[in-house]
Amino acid sequence: MPETQPITVACKLEISNTLAKEIEDTLLVFATSCDWVNQNTPNKMTNKTAMQSLVYKNVRTNFGLSANLAIQAVRR
């Protein structure tokens, strides 16, 4: 079987100012939620599942993040 070589393309997206603002706002809320998770979990907790069960609902409720972003904030 021949091996395949992945090819990567770098490109800039042209987006509207409205969409750029939405992305910026989402990134800010995500970063804020990461800080909140860090401040509201025990320092020695390393189990991701236990951490998720502790703060997931609060992250969703307080920050309005989607399920995927809330889990990523907890994991980060």
C-alpha positions, 0 to 999 in steps of 0.5 A, spaced: 500 500 500 502 506 498 503 511 503 500 518 503 503 525 504 498 530 508 498 536 505 497 543 509 494 549 506 495 556 510 490 561 508 486 567 511 479 567 512 475 574 510 470 574 515 465 580 517 466 585 522 460 582 526 462 575 525 469 577 528 466 580 534 462 574 535 468 570 535 472 575 540 466 575 545 466 567 545 474 567 546 473 572 552 468 568 555 471 561 554 478 564 557 474 567 563 470 560 564 477 557 564 479 561 570 473 560 573 474 553 573 481 553 575 479 558 581 473 553 583 476 546 583 481 543 588 488 544 587 490 537 587 484 534 583 487 531 577 481 526 575 478 530 569 471 526 570 471 528 577 472 535 575 467 535 570 462 532 574 464 538 579 463 544 575 460 542 568 453 545 570 456 551 573 460 553 567 454 551 562 449 556 566 454 561 568 457 562 561 452 560 556 458 555 553 456 550 548 457 543 551 463 542 547 466 548 549 464 547 557 468 540 557 474 544 553 474 549 559 474 544 564 479 540 561 484 546 560 
